[in-house]
């Protein structure tokens, strides 16, 4: 910005000098010549050296005044523009310099506060829990920082960061410090905010610090229109609601694929969850809730839900049917093979048909091999390849069975077999 202003100033200055110097100097020369004729009766002219000397005697103020009062409008405008741009340039320069000094000062101040807070928290979690006097001293010093908004954020950031890095007694101490400094009350105030982002951040904070008392308030966010806030509330309830951690499934709201992935990741990490029977949500109004419940049945291997799963195999949603077929395969119950074959034969969605082949192959057994051979000869290239790979992966006998078909005159089948028996593919497994 400064460079641009300098360039503009230089350009205008050059234009002004070009147009005004001749006028000003000619006027001055004319006046000097006139004055000279009055004082010399012989009408002799000044020599060049004397003329230059007179011109140099003209002051800067006179030069500016001459420009501002010049008869030429362009010259007057140019001088005024130069003065205005000079003022802007100087003001901008002062602003940039002062802003840089202020930024550096605030940065140093923030760094000093952060270093001190880190030190205090490190001491706080390492001192003996019976040493109340030392704990109180650290608490009082940290409390003195709370008047400053930046310092409050730094303290909270350090508490949350250290809490993620430690476990056991250190976490208990940190959570006591968190509530003692009234951060839980501030987070509760944020939950009343109109901004979903502020509420989501507060929920995550309360969840991490295990503030169980806020469970009912957090549950209200499950019905919010924003999916991110709903996700944060669901994750928080998994950690905080000890009696009913999966209560977020009761809400009549869609669970996006992204939300499901995040929830499953948290479920795998959270220990000692009270696990309900998920077949109760298989008749939810939301297809995404049904889909997620099927995934949870598969994850927790709830075999008693098989009958309900089989009844849903004709569900109108292809996504639900896909998850059902996949789940029935992972439950490893061979008696569902016939049901999966029926689905395969009536199914129009390619993804569901392919998953039927994979699930039946995973369940194994004689019925599985018979079905896979039938698919291998079906003439549908994609399904043939999936079946061929499944047969090969069933073991040595499967590879031998595939090689028996190598004498076929069916070009498509031969291509599939060669691909399935490719040594490079086998080795890569």
VMD Tcl script that draws the C-alpha trace (Angstrom):
set ca {
  {0.00 0.00 0.00}
  {2.79 2.40 0.94}
  {4.62 1.62 -2.31}
  {1.48 2.38 -4.33}
  {1.03 5.73 -2.64}
  {4.68 6.65 -3.25}
  {4.31 5.71 -6.94}
  {1.18 7.85 -7.31}
  {2.85 10.77 -5.58}
  {5.90 10.50 -7.82}
  {3.76 10.36 -10.97}
  {1.65 13.38 -10.04}
  {4.72 15.25 -8.92}
  {6.44 14.66 -12.28}
  {3.37 15.77 -14.20}
  {3.02 18.85 -12.03}
  {6.67 19.83 -12.33}
  {6.52 19.40 -16.08}
  {3.50 21.65 -16.50}
  {4.11 24.19 -13.75}
  {7.84 24.76 -13.70}
  {7.85 26.38 -17.11}
  {4.96 28.64 -16.20}
  {6.34 29.63 -12.79}
  {9.86 30.17 -14.00}
  {8.76 32.13 -17.05}
  {6.62 34.35 -14.86}
  {9.53 34.90 -12.51}
  {11.96 35.52 -15.34}
  {9.55 37.99 -16.95}
  {9.16 39.84 -13.67}
  {12.90 39.91 -13.13}
  {13.47 41.16 -16.64}
  {10.85 43.87 -16.18}
  {12.36 44.89 -12.85}
  {15.80 44.90 -14.39}
  {14.72 47.21 -17.21}
  {13.50 49.74 -14.66}
  {16.82 49.87 -12.83}
  {19.06 49.94 -15.95}
  {18.47 52.86 -18.29}
  {20.71 51.16 -20.88}
  {18.13 48.23 -21.02}
  {20.88 45.64 -20.50}
  {19.77 42.08 -19.64}
  {20.84 39.86 -16.66}
  {23.26 37.15 -17.43}
  {22.29 33.52 -16.82}
  {24.21 33.17 -13.54}
  {22.38 36.13 -11.99}
  {19.03 34.76 -13.19}
  {19.65 31.33 -11.62}
  {20.68 33.02 -8.38}
  {17.42 34.95 -8.29}
  {15.38 31.85 -9.03}
  {17.10 29.90 -6.22}
  {16.13 32.64 -3.82}
  {12.48 31.70 -4.30}
  {11.46 29.79 -1.09}
  {9.60 26.45 -0.82}
  {6.57 28.20 0.63}
  {6.47 30.61 -2.29}
  {6.78 27.68 -4.67}
  {3.81 25.89 -3.04}
  {1.76 29.10 -2.91}
  {2.49 29.72 -6.55}
  {1.30 26.20 -7.39}
  {-1.87 26.42 -5.31}
  {-2.77 29.83 -6.72}
  {-1.68 29.10 -10.28}
  {-4.01 30.18 -13.04}
  {-3.81 26.69 -14.58}
  {-6.57 24.48 -13.05}
  {-4.61 21.27 -13.63}
  {-1.59 22.66 -11.77}
  {-3.73 23.72 -8.80}
  {-5.46 20.29 -8.74}
  {-2.10 18.49 -8.96}
  {-0.63 20.43 -6.04}
  {-3.68 19.74 -3.89}
  {-3.57 16.04 -4.77}
  {0.10 15.87 -3.83}
  {-0.57 17.49 -0.44}
  {-3.58 15.20 0.19}
  {-1.63 12.07 -0.75}
  {1.30 13.18 1.40}
  {-1.04 13.47 4.38}
  {-2.50 10.01 3.60}
  {0.97 8.54 3.20}
  {2.22 9.97 6.50}
  {-0.96 8.90 8.33}
  {-0.76 5.38 6.86}
  {2.89 5.10 7.74}
  {2.25 6.20 11.33}
  {-0.72 3.76 11.58}
  {1.32 0.81 10.28}
  {4.25 1.50 12.56}
  {2.08 2.07 15.65}
  {-0.05 -0.99 14.85}
  {3.07 -3.11 14.54}
  {4.38 -1.90 17.88}
  {1.02 -2.58 19.55}
  {0.83 -6.07 17.96}
  {4.33 -6.91 19.15}
  {3.51 -5.68 22.63}
  {0.31 -7.73 22.83}
  {2.11 -10.78 21.45}
  {4.82 -10.55 24.10}
  {2.23 -9.99 26.79}
  {0.17 -12.99 25.63}
  {3.30 -15.15 25.49}
  {4.28 -14.15 29.03}
  {0.80 -14.93 30.37}
  {0.78 -18.28 28.55}
  {4.20 -19.24 29.95}
  {3.12 -18.35 33.46}
  {-0.22 -20.18 33.17}
  {1.52 -23.32 31.82}
  {3.91 -23.21 34.76}
  {1.14 -22.76 37.33}
  {-1.00 -25.58 35.94}
  {1.99 -27.92 35.75}
  {2.75 -27.22 39.41}
  {-0.92 -27.54 40.34}
  {-1.33 -31.09 38.97}
  {2.01 -32.23 40.40}
  {1.69 -31.04 44.00}
  {0.40 -33.29 46.71}
  {-3.40 -33.16 46.94}
  {-3.15 -32.62 50.71}
  {-1.09 -29.45 50.24}
  {-4.06 -27.06 50.26}
  {-2.04 -23.93 50.96}
  {0.07 -24.30 47.81}
  {-3.00 -25.17 45.75}
  {-4.79 -22.09 47.05}
  {-1.85 -19.87 46.13}
  {-1.88 -21.15 42.56}
  {-5.67 -20.81 42.40}
  {-5.52 -17.20 43.62}
  {-2.89 -16.26 41.06}
  {-4.87 -17.87 38.25}
  {-8.01 -16.16 39.50}
  {-6.26 -12.79 39.24}
  {-5.81 -13.42 35.52}
  {-9.54 -13.93 34.97}
  {-10.20 -10.19 34.73}
  {-8.44 -10.21 31.36}
  {-10.44 -11.80 28.51}
  {-7.31 -13.00 26.69}
  {-5.91 -14.50 29.88}
  {-9.19 -16.36 30.51}
  {-8.94 -17.98 27.09}
  {-5.32 -18.92 27.69}
  {-6.13 -20.57 31.03}
  {-9.02 -22.54 29.51}
  {-6.93 -23.60 26.53}
  {-4.18 -24.88 28.82}
  {-6.60 -26.74 31.11}
  {-8.21 -28.53 28.15}
  {-4.86 -29.26 26.52}
  {-3.31 -30.73 29.69}
  {-6.50 -32.71 30.37}
  {-6.09 -34.40 26.97}
  {-2.49 -35.30 27.76}
  {-2.99 -36.81 31.22}
  {-5.26 -39.27 32.97}
  {-6.13 -40.41 36.46}
  {-5.53 -38.12 39.42}
  {-4.22 -35.28 37.24}
  {-7.55 -35.12 35.39}
  {-9.46 -35.03 38.66}
  {-7.32 -32.12 39.87}
  {-7.77 -30.25 36.61}
  {-11.54 -30.65 36.68}
  {-11.64 -29.32 40.22}
  {-9.63 -26.32 39.08}
  {-11.94 -25.88 36.08}
  {-15.06 -25.68 38.26}
  {-13.30 -23.66 40.96}
  {-12.47 -20.99 38.38}
  {-16.18 -21.05 37.30}
  {-15.48 -22.10 33.74}
  {-18.42 -24.53 33.93}
  {-20.78 -21.61 34.66}
  {-19.38 -19.63 31.76}
  {-19.90 -22.66 29.48}
  {-23.51 -22.95 30.68}
  {-24.06 -19.31 29.75}
  {-22.70 -20.03 26.27}
  {-25.30 -22.81 25.89}
  {-27.95 -20.07 25.87}
  {-26.29 -18.35 22.91}
  {-28.10 -18.00 19.59}
  {-24.90 -19.03 17.81}
  {-24.72 -22.79 17.18}
  {-20.92 -22.59 16.94}
  {-20.59 -21.10 20.43}
  {-23.00 -23.70 21.84}
  {-21.17 -26.56 20.11}
  {-17.84 -25.39 21.54}
  {-19.34 -25.12 25.03}
  {-20.83 -28.64 24.79}
  {-17.48 -30.08 23.73}
  {-15.80 -28.32 26.65}
  {-18.32 -29.54 29.23}
  {-18.13 -33.06 27.82}
  {-14.35 -33.15 28.02}
  {-14.36 -31.90 31.60}
  {-17.01 -34.51 32.48}
  {-19.56 -32.06 33.91}
  {-22.36 -34.62 34.30}
  {-24.78 -32.07 35.78}
  {-25.19 -30.44 32.35}
  {-26.58 -33.59 30.66}
  {-30.22 -32.45 30.56}
  {-29.32 -29.01 29.20}
  {-27.11 -30.52 26.50}
  {-29.88 -32.94 25.48}
  {-31.98 -29.95 24.33}
  {-29.48 -29.35 21.50}
  {-30.26 -32.77 19.98}
  {-33.26 -31.27 18.22}
  {-31.41 -28.25 16.83}
  {-31.55 -27.59 13.11}
  {-27.75 -27.50 12.78}
  {-26.20 -30.98 12.24}
  {-22.85 -30.03 13.79}
  {-24.48 -28.95 17.04}
  {-26.60 -32.11 17.09}
  {-23.46 -34.20 16.59}
  {-21.64 -32.48 19.45}
  {-24.66 -33.02 21.70}
  {-24.83 -36.72 20.75}
  {-21.11 -37.22 21.42}
  {-21.42 -35.42 24.74}
  {-24.31 -37.63 25.85}
  {-22.28 -40.75 25.05}
  {-19.80 -39.54 27.65}
  {-22.03 -37.82 30.19}
  {-25.33 -39.75 30.23}
  {-24.36 -42.82 32.20}
  {-27.91 -44.21 32.36}
  {-28.95 -43.73 28.71}
  {-25.93 -42.77 26.55}
  {-27.70 -43.58 23.25}
  {-30.68 -41.34 23.92}
  {-29.75 -39.25 20.87}
  {-31.34 -42.03 18.77}
  {-34.75 -41.12 20.21}
  {-34.74 -37.75 18.46}
  {-36.68 -37.54 15.21}
  {-33.79 -36.02 13.26}
  {-31.66 -37.30 10.40}
  {-28.23 -38.76 11.18}
  {-26.01 -37.91 8.24}
  {-23.28 -40.30 7.09}
  {-20.71 -37.86 8.46}
  {-22.42 -37.83 11.86}
  {-22.62 -41.62 11.92}
  {-18.91 -41.96 11.20}
  {-18.00 -39.56 14.00}
  {-20.36 -41.20 16.49}
  {-19.01 -44.68 15.69}
  {-15.47 -43.44 16.23}
  {-16.39 -42.06 19.66}
  {-18.31 -45.23 20.56}
  {-15.20 -47.29 19.86}
  {-13.15 -45.04 22.15}
  {-15.53 -44.57 25.08}
  {-15.21 -47.33 27.65}
  {-17.89 -48.76 29.94}
  {-20.87 -47.65 27.87}
  {-24.25 -48.94 28.93}
  {-25.29 -50.71 25.71}
  {-29.04 -51.07 25.04}
  {-30.67 -53.48 22.58}
  {-30.63 -51.51 19.35}
  {-33.44 -53.44 17.69}
  {-35.84 -51.04 19.42}
  {-34.76 -48.34 16.91}
  {-35.21 -50.52 13.82}
  {-38.70 -49.08 13.34}
  {-37.76 -45.42 13.64}
  {-39.37 -42.88 11.31}
  {-35.88 -41.78 10.26}
  {-34.19 -44.15 7.82}
  {-30.78 -42.88 8.95}
  {-31.58 -43.91 12.54}
  {-32.48 -47.42 11.31}
  {-29.27 -47.52 9.27}
  {-27.15 -46.47 12.27}
  {-28.92 -48.92 14.59}
  {-28.07 -51.75 12.17}
  {-24.42 -50.70 12.25}
  {-24.50 -50.75 16.06}
  {-26.14 -54.20 16.09}
  {-23.30 -55.39 13.90}
  {-20.65 -53.69 16.03}
  {-21.98 -55.12 19.30}
  {-22.85 -58.49 17.70}
  {-26.42 -58.51 19.01}
  {-27.53 -61.90 17.64}
  {-30.97 -61.66 19.20}
  {-31.86 -58.97 16.63}
  {-31.55 -61.35 13.64}
  {-35.29 -62.01 13.33}
  {-36.08 -58.28 13.21}
  {-33.29 -57.73 10.69}
  {-34.68 -60.44 8.39}
  {-38.13 -58.85 8.48}
  {-36.63 -55.57 7.24}
  {-34.93 -57.09 4.17}
  {-37.75 -55.76 2.00}
  {-37.33 -52.19 3.29}
  {-38.00 -49.50 0.67}
  {-34.61 -47.85 1.21}
  {-31.69 -49.37 -0.72}
  {-29.27 -47.95 1.85}
  {-31.09 -49.72 4.68}
  {-31.21 -52.98 2.68}
  {-27.47 -52.68 2.01}
  {-26.68 -52.27 5.74}
  {-29.03 -55.16 6.61}
  {-27.29 -57.54 4.18}
  {-23.89 -56.43 5.41}
  {-24.90 -56.83 9.07}
  {-26.35 -60.32 8.56}
  {-23.05 -61.37 7.05}
  {-21.00 -60.08 10.00}
  {-23.25 -61.84 12.53}
  {-21.93 -65.13 11.11}
  {-25.18 -67.09 11.20}
  {-25.33 -69.55 8.28}
  {-29.08 -69.94 8.53}
  {-29.56 -66.49 6.94}
  {-27.92 -67.56 3.66}
  {-31.27 -68.57 2.13}
  {-32.71 -65.16 3.07}
  {-29.75 -63.40 1.46}
  {-30.14 -65.46 -1.71}
  {-33.79 -64.41 -1.91}
  {-32.75 -60.77 -1.56}
  {-30.09 -61.19 -4.27}
  {-32.55 -62.70 -6.71}
  {-35.15 -59.98 -6.24}
  {-32.81 -57.00 -5.77}
  {-32.38 -54.41 -8.52}
  {-29.71 -52.21 -6.88}
  {-26.24 -53.34 -7.93}
  {-24.58 -52.30 -4.63}
  {-27.02 -54.43 -2.61}
  {-26.60 -57.42 -4.96}
  {-22.81 -57.23 -4.67}
  {-23.05 -57.01 -0.88}
  {-25.28 -60.11 -0.89}
  {-22.52 -62.01 -2.71}
  {-19.88 -60.80 -0.24}
  {-22.00 -61.59 2.85}
  {-22.89 -65.07 1.61}
  {-19.23 -65.72 0.80}
  {-18.24 -64.50 4.28}
  {-20.69 -66.89 5.94}
  {-19.12 -69.84 4.10}
  {-20.41 -73.40 4.00}
  {-21.55 -75.64 1.15}
  {-24.62 -73.53 0.37}
  {-22.35 -70.51 -0.02}
  {-20.04 -72.26 -2.55}
  {-23.00 -73.50 -4.61}
  {-24.41 -69.97 -4.76}
  {-21.05 -68.42 -5.71}
  {-20.58 -70.91 -8.56}
  {-24.02 -70.00 -9.86}
  {-23.09 -66.29 -9.80}
  {-19.77 -67.08 -11.49}
  {-21.70 -68.45 -14.47}
  {-24.36 -65.72 -14.44}
  {-22.84 -63.66 -17.25}
  {-22.86 -60.40 -15.23}
  {-19.18 -59.43 -15.31}
  {-18.97 -57.38 -12.08}
  {-20.83 -60.00 -10.04}
  {-18.82 -62.79 -11.67}
  {-15.57 -61.16 -10.59}
  {-16.76 -60.63 -6.99}
  {-17.87 -64.28 -6.82}
  {-14.59 -65.52 -8.36}
  {-12.51 -63.58 -5.84}
  {-14.73 -64.85 -3.00}
  {-14.24 -68.46 -4.16}
  {-10.48 -67.96 -4.41}
  {-10.34 -66.51 -0.89}
  {-12.24 -69.49 0.52}
  {-8.99 -71.45 0.48}
  {-6.98 -73.93 -1.59}
  {-10.09 -75.84 -2.67}
  {-11.57 -72.61 -3.97}
  {-8.51 -71.93 -6.16}
  {-8.64 -75.51 -7.49}
  {-12.33 -75.08 -8.33}
  {-11.65 -71.89 -10.28}
  {-8.88 -73.56 -12.28}
  {-11.33 -76.26 -13.34}
  {-13.15 -73.62 -15.41}
  {-10.04 -72.44 -17.27}
  {-10.84 -74.76 -20.21}
  {-14.05 -72.85 -20.91}
  {-14.73 -71.27 -24.28}
  {-16.61 -68.43 -22.64}
  {-14.33 -65.41 -23.24}
  {-15.92 -63.31 -20.51}
  {-15.64 -66.08 -17.91}
  {-12.03 -66.78 -18.91}
  {-11.12 -63.12 -18.48}
  {-12.72 -63.08 -15.01}
  {-10.93 -66.27 -13.96}
  {-7.53 -65.01 -15.10}
  {-8.06 -61.79 -13.19}
  {-9.16 -63.59 -10.02}
  {-6.22 -66.03 -10.23}
  {-3.65 -63.31 -10.99}
  {-0.66 -64.03 -8.74}
  {0.04 -60.34 -8.26}
  {-3.43 -59.82 -6.83}
  {-3.05 -62.84 -4.55}
  {0.37 -61.70 -3.33}
  {-0.92 -58.19 -2.67}
  {-3.45 -59.61 -0.28}
}
mol new
graphics top color blue
foreach p $ca { graphics top sphere $p radius 0.5 }
foreach p [lrange $ca 0 end-1] q [lrange $ca 1 end] { graphics top cylinder $p $q radius 0.2 }
display resetview
